[in-house]
Each structure stands twice: as structure tokens, then as C-alpha cells.
């Protein structure tokens, strides 16, 4: 199943087999502007949803870090956002969906009707059949703008303290971390908080800025020297002591303004690694992971650290769960990168954590099955004619 191809690995690939392109299911069906309930086909992009509903005073209840994903893809991967501690995952706000099976049958699923099919399909990686349409609940907003703040923190201990403080006060929280920092500065970074602005401001006053990496670079420009320079400049840049008003796009979707940004990694590309560690082992485990990354000298400009709240995701294979999650890109350095991943995998496994299938291209099957123990129950709901490169990879052993 292929929506808009924004998954980082092979979860939406089907090597040597048929790939269903769902983007053609791109029509809106019904929108109630008084309640914020939207029904649309599964190939509609989140960007198209926003274009429709933001001028009418509504916003997505949960949004990932790109708006160029389909509604069906957001459900199949049960995506999360900066407000998980308040709102849970995307699937928590799906009211209904229709599942088309390969035998031609159609199943309407809700949290209470055909609930077992709903649980299998939310976070089900497109394996239970084709999602044809979905009905989602939106949230009201006063304008397209956000009130935001940024706070520098010197190490992981300060990150935990800021989280305890600001997650109680703000709907949206997330941190950038310096993945090369070691010693007393381990885990240093910048903590971002935001809230939908209360005052009205016309969205027409905002003009998005789009840039592009114009050519395929012959080598990766992401290396230890460039990372060290960027991270030092970014961490030490001036931060205003006051909150500021900014449009929702740069706050939620900073990378969407740079077309073909993946070209900076050169012809060998990159891997993204996102893990979640449960709270019980999360602090020690995350400290170990950041130490291993810092010692390796590998990493990315954009390393994101955040906590997931206690709101239970509805899907059997949903990735979000109570704990701490870290996501960052790694330039593909071949064996050196895979050796680092093996070390990180061991920490994740020992901590009782999991890796995010939507951003994976290489996790061992054993780690997938330990991180998603409901996989055996889930298999009962897989459509016999639906598969993916990801599923075959993690199930083969």
C-alpha cells in the first residue's frame, strides 16, 4: 500500500509484487463546520485537509512532522505529534473508516463497531486491506497562528525538568538535542513549546518560503565536522525571552519548506532511527543511547526528543506508548552505521522499548516482535493478499 511515499523505509514498499497507489482516493466527502467532523477518502493529504479546514477555524487533532502524508497513511502508521501527552496518537481521533478487503467485502469500522478490525487497521501498516475513507475529529482554533517559546537546556537532567514543567502547561512540546554532545553536556538542546494562538489573525498575512536542494550531491555533507559546527551554532543562537506569534507551518512542518532535502545525504542516502523507551527504564536508556551516538560521531542536524503521554493508542501495532522517544537521521556509512544500530538496538531491547516501523529500513525481526507483542494476534486480521517488504522482512525469521 502506497499513499504519498513519506515513510522512510519499506513499510509502503512491496518488492517484486503489486503496489497499490492510494493517492487517487483524493475526494472530500463531508465536512461539518459546526462540529469539526470531516469525512474524506483515504488518499487525501493532510495538507489538503488543512487548506480546507484552517480558514474555517479547525485544525488536525494530531499531526506528524510533515503535512504531505495521506489520511490513510496517518491511520496505517498511527502517527503522532508534538501533543501526544495531551491528545494521544492520530488513531485516537478517527471516528470511523471503511476497509476494502481483497475478496471484495467492505467493513465499516469504529471504536465500537467491528472494533477488532478497527484496532487491527489503526497502526496496521496497510496489511488488513485498503482503507477507502475515514472520518476524523478536528479541533477548533482561533487562527492559523501559534504562540511559541524556545528554552535552552544544558543536559538531559534539565530536559526532564522542563518536561515536567511545560507538559502541564502547553499542548505542544518537543526538543532538539545536540546528538554530538558528551560529558556534562550530554543531551543538551533547545526545548520548544506552543499553543494555538487565542487572538485572531488572518492567515493571508503569512507567505510560506520554499527552498530546494537543487542537485543530487556526490557525497554527503552531513559529517562530524558539519554536525559539530551546525549544532554549536544552533544551540548557542540567541533565544528571545518572550513568547512569539508564528504561523503553524514553520512550527509543525519545518522540513516541508525544503524540497528534496534528502539530497544533502548524497547518493548513499540515510537511515532514520526512532525508538521509544518506557518511562521505567527511559532515563537511563536514553542516556546510554545518546552516549553511544555521541561517541560514534554520527547523527543528524535534526535530532528530536520528546515524551509520549499515558493516552493509550487504539491500534494493536501502534508505536506510540508511554515513554521517551528519540528520532534522528544517520548518513549511510555502511558497516559503521550498522554496528552503531546494533548497539542501539540492544539498549532498546534491554529497556523494553520499540522502533518505529514507519521510519525503519533494517530492524531485526526479533526486535520488532518483542516491541510489538500483539503481532501474533494481529496476523489473524491480515488480508491474505496484502503484504509489504517490511512485513516479510520482520516475519521471515
C-alpha positions as a LaTeX table, in Angstrom:
\begin{tabular}{lrrr}
\hline
Residue & $x$ (\AA) & $y$ (\AA) & $z$ (\AA) \\
\hline
Unk1 & 0.00 & 0.00 & 0.00 \\
Unk2 & 1.46 & 3.35 & $-1.05$ \\
Unk3 & $-0.05$ & 6.68 & $-0.05$ \\
Unk4 & 2.34 & 9.56 & $-0.72$ \\
Unk5 & 5.63 & 7.78 & $-0.08$ \\
Unk6 & 6.67 & 9.69 & 3.06 \\
Unk7 & 7.56 & 6.64 & 5.13 \\
Unk8 & 11.34 & 6.37 & 5.45 \\
Unk9 & 11.75 & 2.64 & 4.95 \\
Unk10 & 9.98 & $-0.26$ & 3.27 \\
Unk11 & 6.68 & $-0.26$ & 5.12 \\
Unk12 & 5.00 & 1.13 & 1.97 \\
Unk13 & 7.07 & $-0.92$ & $-0.49$ \\
Unk14 & 6.23 & $-4.31$ & $-1.98$ \\
Unk15 & 9.28 & $-5.60$ & $-3.80$ \\
Unk16 & 8.61 & $-7.91$ & $-6.78$ \\
Unk17 & 4.86 & $-7.63$ & $-6.25$ \\
Unk18 & 1.94 & $-5.28$ & $-6.94$ \\
Unk19 & 1.91 & $-1.91$ & $-5.18$ \\
Unk20 & $-1.46$ & $-0.20$ & $-4.69$ \\
Unk21 & $-1.23$ & 3.57 & $-5.18$ \\
Unk22 & $-3.92$ & 5.04 & $-2.93$ \\
Unk23 & $-3.33$ & 8.71 & $-3.68$ \\
Unk24 & $-6.12$ & 8.62 & $-6.29$ \\
Unk25 & $-8.69$ & 8.33 & $-3.49$ \\
Unk26 & $-8.48$ & 12.09 & $-3.00$ \\
Unk27 & $-12.02$ & 13.41 & $-2.59$ \\
Unk28 & $-13.66$ & 15.10 & 0.37 \\
Unk29 & $-16.98$ & 13.51 & 1.27 \\
Unk30 & $-18.47$ & 15.62 & 4.05 \\
Unk31 & $-17.38$ & 18.34 & 6.49 \\
Unk32 & $-19.48$ & 19.64 & 9.36 \\
Unk33 & $-18.16$ & 23.10 & 10.17 \\
Unk34 & $-20.13$ & 23.23 & 13.43 \\
Unk35 & $-18.68$ & 20.06 & 14.95 \\
Unk36 & $-15.33$ & 19.70 & 13.15 \\
Unk37 & $-16.12$ & 16.21 & 11.86 \\
Unk38 & $-14.54$ & 15.52 & 8.47 \\
Unk39 & $-15.10$ & 12.51 & 6.22 \\
Unk40 & $-12.78$ & 12.08 & 3.25 \\
Unk41 & $-11.21$ & 9.42 & 1.09 \\
Unk42 & $-8.01$ & 7.91 & 2.40 \\
Unk43 & $-5.73$ & 9.37 & $-0.29$ \\
Unk44 & $-6.40$ & 12.97 & 0.76 \\
Unk45 & $-3.23$ & 14.66 & 2.03 \\
Unk46 & $-3.11$ & 16.30 & 5.46 \\
Unk47 & $-2.03$ & 19.48 & 3.62 \\
Unk48 & $-5.30$ & 19.37 & 1.68 \\
Unk49 & $-7.25$ & 18.88 & 4.89 \\
Unk50 & $-5.53$ & 21.92 & 6.40 \\
Unk51 & $-6.20$ & 24.04 & 3.32 \\
Unk52 & $-9.90$ & 23.23 & 3.70 \\
Unk53 & $-10.42$ & 23.48 & 7.44 \\
Unk54 & $-7.97$ & 26.07 & 8.83 \\
Unk55 & $-9.77$ & 29.03 & 7.19 \\
Unk56 & $-12.95$ & 27.67 & 8.76 \\
Unk57 & $-11.47$ & 27.60 & 12.27 \\
Unk58 & $-10.40$ & 23.96 & 12.63 \\
Unk59 & $-7.12$ & 22.04 & 12.83 \\
Unk60 & $-5.91$ & 18.45 & 12.91 \\
Unk61 & $-6.19$ & 16.91 & 16.36 \\
Unk62 & $-2.80$ & 15.27 & 15.81 \\
Unk63 & $-0.26$ & 15.95 & 13.09 \\
Unk64 & 3.16 & 14.41 & 12.34 \\
Unk65 & 6.21 & 16.40 & 11.26 \\
Unk66 & 5.11 & 16.59 & 7.62 \\
Unk67 & 1.74 & 17.55 & 6.17 \\
Unk68 & 2.41 & 15.64 & 2.95 \\
Unk69 & 1.09 & 12.30 & 4.17 \\
Unk70 & $-2.28$ & 10.81 & 3.33 \\
Unk71 & $-5.08$ & 10.34 & 5.82 \\
Unk72 & $-4.89$ & 6.59 & 5.16 \\
Unk73 & $-1.14$ & 6.59 & 5.78 \\
Unk74 & $-1.60$ & 8.55 & 9.00 \\
Unk75 & $-4.02$ & 5.87 & 10.18 \\
Unk76 & $-2.00$ & 2.88 & 8.97 \\
Unk77 & 1.08 & 4.15 & 10.83 \\
Unk78 & $-0.93$ & 5.70 & 13.69 \\
Unk79 & 1.25 & 8.80 & 13.52 \\
Unk80 & 1.94 & 11.03 & 16.49 \\
Unk81 & 2.83 & 14.66 & 17.03 \\
Unk82 & 4.10 & 17.24 & 19.49 \\
Unk83 & 0.91 & 16.96 & 21.56 \\
Unk84 & 0.89 & 13.24 & 22.35 \\
Unk85 & 0.94 & 13.95 & 26.08 \\
Unk86 & $-2.39$ & 15.77 & 25.64 \\
Unk87 & $-4.06$ & 14.17 & 22.63 \\
Unk88 & $-2.55$ & 10.72 & 22.05 \\
Unk89 & $-1.98$ & 9.43 & 18.52 \\
Unk90 & $-3.81$ & 10.12 & 15.24 \\
Unk91 & $-5.87$ & 6.98 & 15.69 \\
Unk92 & $-7.39$ & 8.34 & 18.89 \\
Unk93 & $-9.31$ & 10.84 & 16.74 \\
Unk94 & $-10.53$ & 8.52 & 13.99 \\
Unk95 & $-14.30$ & 8.10 & 14.36 \\
Unk96 & $-14.82$ & 5.59 & 11.57 \\
Unk97 & $-13.21$ & 4.07 & 8.48 \\
Unk98 & $-14.08$ & 1.70 & 5.67 \\
Unk99 & $-11.86$ & $-1.29$ & 4.92 \\
Unk100 & $-11.97$ & $-2.90$ & 1.47 \\
Unk101 & $-10.71$ & $-6.49$ & 1.55 \\
Unk102 & $-9.26$ & $-8.40$ & $-1.39$ \\
Unk103 & $-12.37$ & $-10.63$ & $-1.53$ \\
Unk104 & $-14.45$ & $-7.53$ & $-2.29$ \\
Unk105 & $-16.05$ & $-7.25$ & 1.14 \\
Unk106 & $-16.28$ & $-3.85$ & 2.82 \\
Unk107 & $-16.10$ & $-3.47$ & 6.59 \\
Unk108 & $-17.12$ & $-0.25$ & 8.32 \\
Unk109 & $-15.05$ & 0.02 & 11.48 \\
Unk110 & $-15.36$ & 2.29 & 14.51 \\
Unk111 & $-14.01$ & 2.05 & 18.06 \\
Unk112 & $-17.28$ & 0.27 & 18.97 \\
Unk113 & $-18.49$ & $-1.35$ & 15.71 \\
Unk114 & $-16.22$ & $-4.06$ & 14.31 \\
Unk115 & $-13.83$ & $-2.79$ & 16.94 \\
Unk116 & $-11.37$ & $-5.63$ & 16.47 \\
Unk117 & $-10.94$ & $-4.68$ & 12.80 \\
Unk118 & $-10.57$ & $-1.04$ & 13.82 \\
Unk119 & $-7.80$ & $-1.98$ & 16.29 \\
Unk120 & $-6.01$ & $-4.05$ & 13.67 \\
Unk121 & $-6.23$ & $-1.37$ & 10.97 \\
Unk122 & $-5.12$ & 1.62 & 13.08 \\
Unk123 & $-1.36$ & 1.20 & 13.11 \\
Unk124 & $-1.82$ & $-1.91$ & 10.94 \\
Unk125 & 0.74 & $-0.85$ & 8.31 \\
Unk126 & $-1.74$ & $-1.25$ & 5.44 \\
Unk127 & $-1.91$ & $-5.02$ & 5.86 \\
Unk128 & $-5.58$ & $-5.50$ & 6.76 \\
Unk129 & $-6.89$ & $-4.23$ & 3.42 \\
Unk130 & $-7.41$ & $-0.92$ & 1.64 \\
Unk131 & $-8.74$ & 1.98 & 3.71 \\
Unk132 & $-11.14$ & 3.71 & 1.31 \\
Unk133 & $-12.42$ & 6.54 & 3.52 \\
Unk134 & $-12.11$ & 7.78 & 7.07 \\
Unk135 & $-13.95$ & 10.11 & 9.40 \\
Unk136 & $-11.82$ & 12.18 & 11.77 \\
Unk137 & $-12.47$ & 14.65 & 14.56 \\
Unk138 & $-10.78$ & 18.07 & 14.29 \\
Unk139 & $-10.11$ & 20.67 & 16.99 \\
Unk140 & $-11.24$ & 24.33 & 16.97 \\
Unk141 & $-8.71$ & 27.15 & 16.54 \\
Unk142 & $-9.00$ & 30.93 & 16.52 \\
Unk143 & $-6.48$ & 31.47 & 13.73 \\
Unk144 & $-3.64$ & 29.87 & 11.77 \\
Unk145 & $-1.08$ & 31.16 & 14.26 \\
Unk146 & 0.73 & 29.69 & 17.24 \\
Unk147 & 2.12 & 31.22 & 20.41 \\
Unk148 & 5.56 & 29.64 & 20.85 \\
Unk149 & 8.60 & 29.76 & 23.11 \\
Unk150 & 12.09 & 28.24 & 22.99 \\
Unk151 & 14.24 & 27.40 & 26.03 \\
Unk152 & 17.84 & 26.22 & 26.06 \\
Unk153 & 18.75 & 23.30 & 28.36 \\
Unk154 & 22.29 & 22.22 & 29.27 \\
Unk155 & 21.86 & 18.46 & 29.64 \\
Unk156 & 19.37 & 15.63 & 29.97 \\
Unk157 & 18.57 & 16.43 & 33.60 \\
Unk158 & 17.39 & 19.89 & 32.57 \\
Unk159 & 15.34 & 18.37 & 29.74 \\
Unk160 & 13.47 & 16.16 & 32.21 \\
Unk161 & 12.81 & 19.19 & 34.44 \\
Unk162 & 11.49 & 21.29 & 31.58 \\
Unk163 & 9.22 & 18.45 & 30.52 \\
Unk164 & 7.70 & 18.12 & 33.97 \\
Unk165 & 7.02 & 21.86 & 33.97 \\
Unk166 & 5.81 & 22.60 & 30.46 \\
Unk167 & 3.84 & 19.47 & 29.62 \\
Unk168 & 1.42 & 20.52 & 32.33 \\
Unk169 & 1.00 & 23.95 & 30.76 \\
Unk170 & 1.23 & 23.55 & 26.99 \\
Unk171 & $-0.39$ & 21.35 & 24.37 \\
Unk172 & 2.70 & 21.08 & 22.18 \\
Unk173 & 6.21 & 20.28 & 23.41 \\
Unk174 & 9.29 & 18.93 & 21.66 \\
Unk175 & 13.06 & 19.30 & 21.92 \\
Unk176 & 16.00 & 19.45 & 19.54 \\
Unk177 & 19.08 & 17.77 & 21.00 \\
Unk178 & 22.75 & 18.05 & 20.13 \\
Unk179 & 23.49 & 14.43 & 19.24 \\
Unk180 & 27.28 & 15.00 & 19.45 \\
Unk181 & 27.33 & 16.48 & 22.95 \\
Unk182 & 29.12 & 14.35 & 25.56 \\
Unk183 & 30.14 & 14.57 & 29.22 \\
Unk184 & 28.31 & 17.15 & 31.30 \\
Unk185 & 26.63 & 18.49 & 28.16 \\
Unk186 & 25.13 & 15.12 & 27.18 \\
Unk187 & 21.63 & 15.69 & 25.86 \\
Unk188 & 21.85 & 19.46 & 25.69 \\
Unk189 & 19.42 & 21.17 & 23.36 \\
Unk190 & 16.52 & 23.55 & 22.85 \\
Unk191 & 13.02 & 22.92 & 24.19 \\
Unk192 & 10.10 & 24.22 & 22.10 \\
Unk193 & 6.59 & 24.79 & 23.41 \\
Unk194 & 3.49 & 26.01 & 21.64 \\
Unk195 & $-0.21$ & 26.66 & 21.83 \\
Unk196 & $-2.77$ & 27.69 & 19.25 \\
Unk197 & $-3.00$ & 31.48 & 19.46 \\
Unk198 & $-6.09$ & 32.88 & 21.11 \\
Unk199 & $-6.12$ & 36.08 & 19.07 \\
Unk200 & $-7.44$ & 36.12 & 15.54 \\
Unk201 & $-5.04$ & 36.94 & 12.73 \\
Unk202 & $-5.73$ & 36.47 & 9.02 \\
Unk203 & $-3.74$ & 33.62 & 7.51 \\
Unk204 & $-3.42$ & 35.68 & 4.33 \\
Unk205 & $-0.70$ & 37.69 & 6.11 \\
Unk206 & 1.58 & 34.63 & 6.01 \\
Unk207 & 3.61 & 33.71 & 2.94 \\
Unk208 & 5.38 & 30.37 & 3.10 \\
Unk209 & 9.01 & 30.25 & 1.97 \\
Unk210 & 10.07 & 27.23 & $-0.05$ \\
Unk211 & 13.63 & 26.32 & $-0.83$ \\
Unk212 & 15.09 & 23.32 & $-2.58$ \\
Unk213 & 18.34 & 21.37 & $-2.69$ \\
Unk214 & 18.83 & 21.81 & $-6.44$ \\
Unk215 & 21.12 & 18.90 & $-7.30$ \\
Unk216 & 21.96 & 15.39 & $-6.17$ \\
Unk217 & 25.17 & 15.86 & $-4.19$ \\
Unk218 & 28.05 & 13.47 & $-4.98$ \\
Unk219 & 28.81 & 12.96 & $-1.27$ \\
Unk220 & 27.01 & 13.52 & 2.00 \\
Unk221 & 27.56 & 16.94 & 3.54 \\
Unk222 & 26.38 & 15.54 & 6.88 \\
Unk223 & 29.57 & 14.54 & 8.66 \\
Unk224 & 31.20 & 15.05 & 12.04 \\
Unk225 & 32.68 & 18.45 & 11.13 \\
Unk226 & 29.46 & 19.90 & 9.66 \\
Unk227 & 27.38 & 18.47 & 12.51 \\
Unk228 & 29.67 & 19.91 & 15.18 \\
Unk229 & 29.57 & 23.36 & 13.56 \\
Unk230 & 25.82 & 23.38 & 13.00 \\
Unk231 & 24.98 & 22.04 & 16.45 \\
Unk232 & 27.21 & 24.58 & 18.19 \\
Unk233 & 25.68 & 27.46 & 16.22 \\
Unk234 & 22.11 & 26.23 & 16.68 \\
Unk235 & 22.48 & 25.58 & 20.39 \\
Unk236 & 24.11 & 28.94 & 21.09 \\
Unk237 & 21.95 & 31.12 & 18.85 \\
Unk238 & 20.09 & 33.97 & 20.57 \\
Unk239 & 16.71 & 32.99 & 22.01 \\
Unk240 & 14.05 & 35.52 & 22.88 \\
Unk241 & 12.88 & 35.54 & 26.49 \\
Unk242 & 9.38 & 36.37 & 25.26 \\
Unk243 & 6.81 & 34.20 & 23.53 \\
Unk244 & 6.27 & 34.94 & 19.86 \\
Unk245 & 3.47 & 34.58 & 17.35 \\
Unk246 & 4.21 & 32.42 & 14.31 \\
Unk247 & 2.23 & 30.63 & 11.63 \\
Unk248 & 1.56 & 26.95 & 12.20 \\
Unk249 & 3.62 & 25.81 & 9.20 \\
Unk250 & 7.17 & 26.54 & 10.49 \\
Unk251 & 6.22 & 25.27 & 13.94 \\
Unk252 & 4.80 & 21.92 & 12.83 \\
Unk253 & 6.46 & 21.36 & 9.45 \\
Unk254 & 9.96 & 22.89 & 9.29 \\
Unk255 & 11.28 & 20.37 & 6.74 \\
Unk256 & 8.30 & 20.77 & 4.41 \\
Unk257 & 9.71 & 24.14 & 3.35 \\
Unk258 & 12.83 & 22.48 & 1.90 \\
Unk259 & 12.15 & 20.40 & $-1.19$ \\
Unk260 & 14.39 & 17.38 & $-1.80$ \\
Unk261 & 16.22 & 17.94 & 1.49 \\
Unk262 & 17.26 & 14.28 & 1.44 \\
Unk263 & 19.82 & 15.15 & $-1.26$ \\
Unk264 & 22.20 & 16.52 & 1.38 \\
Unk265 & 22.95 & 12.90 & 2.33 \\
Unk266 & 24.42 & 12.11 & $-1.07$ \\
Unk267 & 23.88 & 9.01 & $-3.25$ \\
Unk268 & 24.15 & 6.53 & $-0.35$ \\
Unk269 & 21.19 & 8.13 & 1.39 \\
Unk270 & 20.39 & 7.88 & 5.07 \\
Unk271 & 18.57 & 5.86 & 7.69 \\
Unk272 & 16.18 & 7.28 & 10.23 \\
Unk273 & 16.19 & 5.70 & 13.66 \\
Unk274 & 13.29 & 6.35 & 16.02 \\
Unk275 & 12.85 & 4.48 & 19.26 \\
Unk276 & 10.61 & 4.70 & 22.30 \\
Unk277 & 11.68 & 3.59 & 25.76 \\
Unk278 & 9.17 & 3.07 & 28.61 \\
Unk279 & 9.38 & 5.54 & 31.49 \\
Unk280 & 10.60 & 2.87 & 33.93 \\
Unk281 & 13.88 & 2.49 & 32.02 \\
Unk282 & 13.72 & 5.55 & 29.82 \\
Unk283 & 16.10 & 7.96 & 31.52 \\
Unk284 & 18.98 & 5.52 & 31.88 \\
Unk285 & 18.34 & 4.02 & 28.45 \\
Unk286 & 18.19 & 7.38 & 26.69 \\
Unk287 & 21.39 & 8.48 & 28.39 \\
Unk288 & 23.13 & 5.33 & 27.12 \\
Unk289 & 21.77 & 5.83 & 23.59 \\
Unk290 & 22.95 & 9.43 & 23.42 \\
Unk291 & 26.37 & 8.42 & 24.75 \\
Unk292 & 26.71 & 5.79 & 22.04 \\
Unk293 & 25.64 & 8.24 & 19.32 \\
Unk294 & 27.97 & 10.96 & 20.62 \\
Unk295 & 30.91 & 8.57 & 20.76 \\
Unk296 & 30.23 & 7.38 & 17.21 \\
Unk297 & 30.32 & 10.90 & 15.76 \\
Unk298 & 27.31 & 10.01 & 13.62 \\
Unk299 & 23.93 & 11.68 & 13.60 \\
Unk300 & 21.94 & 14.49 & 12.01 \\
Unk301 & 21.18 & 18.18 & 12.22 \\
Unk302 & 17.62 & 17.38 & 13.31 \\
Unk303 & 17.52 & 15.13 & 16.37 \\
Unk304 & 14.15 & 15.17 & 18.12 \\
Unk305 & 13.50 & 14.18 & 21.73 \\
Unk306 & 10.05 & 14.09 & 23.32 \\
Unk307 & 7.91 & 12.22 & 25.80 \\
Unk308 & 4.76 & 10.28 & 24.97 \\
Unk309 & 1.91 & 10.59 & 27.45 \\
Unk310 & $-0.31$ & 7.96 & 29.02 \\
Unk311 & $-3.14$ & 8.12 & 26.45 \\
Unk312 & $-3.42$ & 4.62 & 25.01 \\
Unk313 & $-3.27$ & 4.30 & 21.25 \\
Unk314 & $-6.15$ & 2.25 & 19.80 \\
Unk315 & $-4.13$ & 0.09 & 17.41 \\
Unk316 & $-2.69$ & $-3.38$ & 18.06 \\
Unk317 & 0.62 & $-2.40$ & 16.44 \\
Unk318 & 0.67 & 1.29 & 17.35 \\
Unk319 & 4.13 & 2.65 & 18.05 \\
Unk320 & 3.25 & 5.50 & 20.49 \\
Unk321 & 3.14 & 4.38 & 24.11 \\
Unk322 & 4.04 & 5.98 & 27.46 \\
Unk323 & 7.75 & 6.77 & 27.43 \\
Unk324 & 10.52 & 8.78 & 25.85 \\
Unk325 & 11.10 & 8.86 & 22.11 \\
Unk326 & 14.17 & 9.93 & 20.13 \\
Unk327 & 14.33 & 10.32 & 16.34 \\
Unk328 & 17.26 & 11.27 & 14.15 \\
Unk329 & 18.79 & 10.62 & 10.74 \\
Unk330 & 22.06 & 8.82 & 10.14 \\
Unk331 & 24.02 & 9.16 & 6.89 \\
Unk332 & 24.52 & 5.72 & 5.42 \\
Unk333 & 28.14 & 4.84 & 6.21 \\
Unk334 & 27.65 & 1.17 & 5.59 \\
Unk335 & 29.02 & $-1.22$ & 8.18 \\
Unk336 & 29.95 & 1.55 & 10.65 \\
Unk337 & 26.32 & 2.70 & 10.77 \\
Unk338 & 25.01 & $-0.84$ & 11.15 \\
Unk339 & 27.40 & $-1.54$ & 14.01 \\
Unk340 & 26.06 & 1.53 & 15.80 \\
Unk341 & 22.48 & 0.42 & 15.15 \\
Unk342 & 23.20 & $-2.99$ & 16.66 \\
Unk343 & 24.36 & $-1.29$ & 19.86 \\
Unk344 & 21.32 & 0.99 & 19.93 \\
Unk345 & 19.01 & $-1.96$ & 19.25 \\
Unk346 & 20.41 & $-3.75$ & 22.28 \\
Unk347 & 19.64 & $-0.78$ & 24.53 \\
Unk348 & 16.11 & $-0.55$ & 23.13 \\
Unk349 & 15.54 & $-4.27$ & 23.69 \\
Unk350 & 17.02 & $-4.25$ & 27.19 \\
Unk351 & 14.82 & $-1.26$ & 28.07 \\
Unk352 & 11.63 & $-2.93$ & 26.84 \\
Unk353 & 11.27 & $-0.40$ & 24.02 \\
Unk354 & 10.45 & $-0.47$ & 20.32 \\
Unk355 & 11.44 & 1.00 & 16.96 \\
Unk356 & 9.01 & 2.88 & 14.71 \\
Unk357 & 8.06 & 0.78 & 11.65 \\
Unk358 & 7.14 & 3.85 & 9.58 \\
Unk359 & 10.74 & 5.06 & 9.81 \\
Unk360 & 12.54 & 1.75 & 9.63 \\
Unk361 & 14.50 & 0.03 & 6.86 \\
Unk362 & 16.54 & $-2.53$ & 8.78 \\
Unk363 & 15.32 & $-3.55$ & 12.24 \\
Unk364 & 15.74 & $-7.25$ & 13.07 \\
Unk365 & 12.56 & $-9.30$ & 13.19 \\
Unk366 & 13.24 & $-10.30$ & 16.79 \\
Unk367 & 13.29 & $-6.65$ & 17.88 \\
Unk368 & 10.04 & $-5.95$ & 16.04 \\
Unk369 & 8.27 & $-8.88$ & 17.63 \\
Unk370 & 9.50 & $-8.03$ & 21.14 \\
Unk371 & 8.49 & $-4.38$ & 20.71 \\
Unk372 & 5.05 & $-5.25$ & 19.30 \\
Unk373 & 3.93 & $-8.36$ & 21.22 \\
Unk374 & 0.42 & $-8.22$ & 19.70 \\
Unk375 & 1.84 & $-9.17$ & 16.29 \\
Unk376 & 0.58 & $-12.76$ & 16.54 \\
Unk377 & $-2.98$ & $-11.64$ & 17.30 \\
Unk378 & $-2.70$ & $-9.02$ & 14.56 \\
Unk379 & $-1.81$ & $-11.65$ & 11.93 \\
Unk380 & $-5.35$ & $-13.01$ & 12.14 \\
Unk381 & $-6.63$ & $-9.80$ & 10.54 \\
Unk382 & $-4.07$ & $-9.51$ & 7.74 \\
Unk383 & $-5.62$ & $-9.72$ & 4.31 \\
Unk384 & $-4.24$ & $-12.90$ & 2.67 \\
Unk385 & $-3.39$ & $-10.95$ & $-0.50$ \\
Unk386 & $-1.81$ & $-7.95$ & 1.23 \\
Unk387 & 1.84 & $-7.83$ & 2.24 \\
Unk388 & 4.84 & $-5.48$ & 2.18 \\
Unk389 & 8.60 & $-5.63$ & 2.03 \\
Unk390 & 8.67 & $-4.57$ & 5.68 \\
Unk391 & 6.31 & $-7.32$ & 6.85 \\
Unk392 & 8.13 & $-10.08$ & 5.02 \\
Unk393 & 11.44 & $-8.81$ & 6.38 \\
Unk394 & 10.44 & $-8.80$ & 10.04 \\
Unk395 & 8.47 & $-12.04$ & 9.79 \\
Unk396 & 10.95 & $-14.16$ & 7.82 \\
Unk397 & 12.91 & $-15.44$ & 10.82 \\
\hline
\end{tabular}
